[in-house]
Amino acid sequence: MRTLRLLTVGTLLHAKQISRSPFEVAIALVVPVVQATLAVYLFRSGGEQHRLLEAAVGAGVMGVWSSVLFGSGGAIQNQRWQGTLEMIMLAPRRPALVILPITIATGVTGTYALLATLVWGRVLYGIRLDFAHPVAFVVAAVVCVIGLGMFGLLLASTFVLMRNANALANTLEYPVWLISGMLVPITVLPAWTTPIAAILPTTWGARALREATSGGPVWPSILLCLGISLVCLVIGALTLTHVERRARAAATLALA
């Protein structure tokens, strides 16, 4: 119960902190709408009117991923700049339990991107929100956010150790969009990308949402997303503990 309370209170705290950032709010308001608009026009020009709802959902998942990727690193960098990162790392809890609420909060706030793209598509382009499996879509959305949060924890270890980890985040945004099949089907990508896509929770989360939208075996994708998310949680916890000890030993934890 103490661990659950820690995660809940921490998630709410960091969600409020993110909402106080003008930059984060501006990005959350503008980027998902732009992505949804581009996706709709791309699918229309390709003569795939029947897939406009999938385009809106895919653009929303892209927004959630961007929120997790940059929000997780940005939150840790902010803690470092404010001089509170050392206190977080010295808390009488495992580092993963302290950092995990940050990554989950970025995923939760990123769900606005999914909602915004659906509303934008419905109001502006008249896209009917006819989900093949409405209940499964809600479950898949929750699982996708959890999976991205766990993946964010795995990436967060680099933001604790590296002083310029944002450069790494910039290189990961677009490749993960493509490899995960958020808008472009994985089948049209080179064959060497398939094994990489298979181990990413973003791939199975996006697939679950797409199958819940258009129809298909949703639950296997949801289970695979959860399984890979648990693996990311374990590896992320171990990695975070290791890099935290290394950063403290090298006295680089507070360096910005």
N, C-alpha and C positions, 0 to 999 in steps of 0.2 A: 504493500500500500504506500509506503514511503517513496519507493521508486516511481510508482504511478503518479503520485502527487508531484514529485520533482519534475517529471516529464510534462505533466499538464500545466503546472504553474510556469515552468520555463518556456513552454511553447507559447502560452498566452502573453508572457512578458516580452518575448522577442517579436511576436506578431505585432504588438503595440509599438515596439521600438521601430520596426520596419515602417509601420504606417505613419510615423512621425518624420520620415525622411522625404523631403520634397523630390529628390532624385528618384527614389524607389516608387513613389506614387506616380510621378510623371511617366516613368517607364511602364508601370503596370497599366496605366490608362491608355497610352498611345500605341505601344508596340503590338499588343494582341489584335487591336483593330486594324492596324496596317497589315499585319500578317494575314488576317482573315480576308481582307479586301484583295490582296494579291493572290491568295489561294483560290478564291472564288473566280476571279478573272482568268487565272491560268486554266482552271478546270472548264470554264465556259468556252474559252478559245480552243480547247482540245476536244470539244463536242461531248463532254462527259457531264451533262446536266444532271444526270441521275446520281452523281457522286458529290454534289455540292454540300450535302450535310456532312459527308466524310471529310471534305476539305475544311469545313468549319471546325470539326472536332480535332483534326490533325493540327490546324493552326493553334488551337487552344492548348494542345499538349506541348507544342513548341514553346508557347509562352510559359507554361509551368516549368519546363526544363530550364529555360533561361533564368527564371526566378530562382530556382534551386541552385543553379551553377554559380551565378554572380551574387545571389543573396547570401549563400553560405560563406563564401570567401569574404564578401564585403562585411558581413557581421563580425567575423573573426578579426579582420583588419581594423574595424572600428573599435573593437575591444582592446586591441593593441595600442591604437592611437590614444584612446582614453585612459590607458594605464591600468585597465581592469583585467587584462588577459592573464596576468600572473595570479591574481586572486581566484580566477576561474579554475586555473590549472592546479592551484593549491587547495581547492575545495576537497573535503573528506569524502569524495566520491570518485569513481573511475572517470577518467577524462571523457570516455564515450558517452556516459550518462549526462555530462555537463554540456557537451557539444551537440548531442543528438536533438535537444529541443530547438536549437538554432536551425538545423537543417529541416526539421519537420515544420517549423514556423514558415520557412521560405516556401515549402511545398503547399502549405495551407493557404498562404496569401496568394500563391500562384494559381490557385483554383479560380480566382477571379478571371484569369485569362481565358479559361475554358468557358466560363459562364458568359463573359463578354463577347467572345466570338460567336457563340450560339445566338445570343440576343441580337447582336449586330447583323448576323446573317438573316435572322427572321424579320427584323424590322426593316432593314434597308433593301435586302434582295428577295424577301418573301420565301425563304427556304423553310419548308415545312419540317417541324421537329418530330418526324415519324421514326422513332427508334424501334428496331425490330425486337429488342429485349430491354424495355425500360428499366426494370429492376436490376438486371445484370449490368446495365450501363452505370447505374449509381454505384453498385459494388465495385465495378471495374475502375471507376473514377477514384474511389477511396483507396483501393489497392495501388493504383498508379501513383497517387500522391505519397503513399507510404513507401513504395519502391524507390521513388525519386529521392525521398528523404534519406533512406538508407544508403543509396548511392552517393548522395551528398555528404554523408558522414565519411564514406571511404575517401572522397576527394578532400574533405576538410583537413585531413592529416597533413596534406601538402601546404595548406594555408597556414597551419601552425608552425611548420618547420621553415618554409621558404618566405623570404621577405618580399619577393616579387611574384607571388603565385598567381596574381591576376593575369599575368602573361600566359600562364598555362591554361587558365579558364578561357581566355579568348580563343585559343586554338582548339578547344574542345566543343564549342557551341555548335558550329555548323556541321562538323563531321558526325556528331552524335545525331543530329537532326536527320541526316541522310541515311546513315547506317541503320538507325532504328526504324526506318520506314514510316516516319510520322506523316509525310506527304507523298513521297516517292516510294512505290512498291520495292521491296528488297529484291524481287526477282529480276529487276532491270539493272541492278548494280553488278559489278564484277564478282565473280565467284569467291574470291578471297575475302570478301567482306562478310560472307555468310557465317563463318565461325565466330567472328567478332560480334556480330549482331546477336548471335544465339546466347551469349553470356551477359548481355546487357539487360537490366530490368526495364529500361526504357522501351526496348523492342517489344517485350511481351505486354507491358502496360498499354502501349499504343495499339498493339494488335487486339487486345481485349476490348478496348474502346471501339475500335473499328468494327469488330465482329458483333459487338452489341448494337452498333448503329445499323449495319447493313444486313446482319444475320450470319450466323456461323457458330462454331463450338467455342463459346466464350469462356467457360469454366476451366478448361485445360490451360488456356493462356493466363488466366487469373492465378491458378495454382503455381504455374511456372514463375510468374512474376513474384509471387510471395516467396517461393523457394530461393530464387536468386537474391531477393532482398535480404533474406536471413543470412545468406552467405556473405553479402556485402556488409551486414551488421557485424558479423563475427570478425571478418578480415579488417574492417574499419576500426573496430574496437582494439584489436591487437596492434594494428599499425599506429593508431593514435597514441596508445600507451608508449610504444617504442620511440616515436618521434618526439613525444613530449619529454621523455627522459633525456633524449639526445639533445634537444634544444636547451633544457635546463643545465645539462652538463657543460654545453658549449657557451652558456650565457647569451644565447641569441633569441630567447623567447620574446623579449620586449623590444627587439630592434625592428624598426619600421622601414 
